[in-house]
């Protein structure tokens, strides 16, 4: 199992302020609210970081995880320089691909 945490933008304390966390599930995950550790992490992050929006989206195309579908979907969710992506398996690869853009 692979995990990837991607931080966009500068990490200097004065310029980095996280406003959103998106947990990106792995390939084949149809119901993210009941799979793996996703819901537990989302709940704990929401509780410990009340000013931060925590998203646990259903990913489109969950069985094939095509970059051409997942990257635009992540952008539609509002990924920007103040977003932290937590990716698992194919979600880690999607986070890495988005960081490359």
Secondary structure as GFF3:
##gff-version 3
##sequence-region A 1 101
A	DSSP	beta_strand	3	7	.	.	.	ID=ss1
A	DSSP	beta_strand	20	24	.	.	.	ID=ss2
A	DSSP	three_ten_helix	32	34	.	.	.	ID=ss3
A	DSSP	alpha_helix	38	48	.	.	.	ID=ss4
A	DSSP	beta_strand	53	55	.	.	.	ID=ss5
A	DSSP	alpha_helix	67	76	.	.	.	ID=ss6
A	DSSP	beta_strand	83	88	.	.	.	ID=ss7
A	DSSP	alpha_helix	90	100	.	.	.	ID=ss8
###
